[in-house]
Amino acid sequence: MAKISANYEVVFVIDPAQGEEGVAGLVNNFKSLIEQNASDVVVEEWGNRKLAYPIDYKTEGYYVLVTFTSAPEFPRELDRKLRIAEGVMRSLIVCKGE
């Protein structure tokens, strides 16, 4: 039997060189995208943190954690949008189960 919905967790790192307005805009864009396609959305902004290793010669990033419940098709689309978004350095989506 196919899953109807599952719990997911996504962490993405934004380049702080975007500026405060750019970072806030990206967070709001992805938050609204997730809220439109999922339920039980919880957003935690961890803020600027030192990266474990440099990414494109950058040593800091703005971390955001979002947990949500959605159909299995949505995380694939979210991953695609995170990969092409200007200013997102890294992202990871994990299925936490039902």
N, C-alpha and C positions, 0 to 999 in steps of 0.2 A: 504494500500500500504506500502511495506517495505521501511525502510530508506536505502538510498544508501550510505550516509556518514553523519557524525556529527562531531561537535567540541568537543574535549576532553581536559582535563587538568589533569596532573599527578604531584603529589608532592611526592618525596621520600627522605628519610633521610638515609645518609650513616654514618657508624661508623667511626669517625675520627682516630681511632686507626689503620686503614688501611695504614696510611701514605699518604703523598701528591701524590705519584705516584699511589698508590692503589685507592685513591679517583678519581683522574683524569682518570684512566683506566676504572673504573666503569661508570663514567659520559660519557666517549667516547663510551663505549660499548652500553649503552642504547640509546645514541643519534643516533648512526649509525643504531641500530635496528629500532628505530622509523622513521628515515629518509627513510629507505628501504620500510616501510609498510604504511607510511602516507605522507601527504603533509602539507604545511604551518606550518612547525616545527619551534618553537621559544623556545630556551633554556635560562633560567635565573638561574644562580648559585647564591644562596643567601649566601653561605659560612657557616662557623661555627656559630651556635647559641645555646643558652641554651634551653634545652628541658623543656616543661611544667611539666613533671614528669619523674623520672628516668626510663630508659628502660635497663634491664639487668645490673643495678647498674651504668649505664652511664648517665651523666647529660648534655652532649653536642652532637650535631650531625651536619653533613654537609648537608644542605638543597638544593635541586634542584627542580625547577619548569619547566615543559615542557608543552607547549600547541601545539595541532596538530589537523588535520582533517583526519579522516579515516573511513573505513567501521566498522560496529559494532562488527565484529568478532575479530579484532586486539586487542582492549583493554583487552579482556579475556586472550589472549595469553601473552600480556605484563604483566598483573597482575600475571600470573603463573610464569613467569620468574623472576619478582621482588621478589616474595615470596621465591624462591629457591636460589636466588643469595646470595653468601657469602658476608657479609659486609653491606647489606641493612637492616636497622633496622625496618623501617616502610615505607609504601607507601599507597597512596590513589589516585584512578582514578575517576574523575567526568565528566559526560556528561553535556556540557554547552548548548546543543541544536543544532539546524541546522544552 
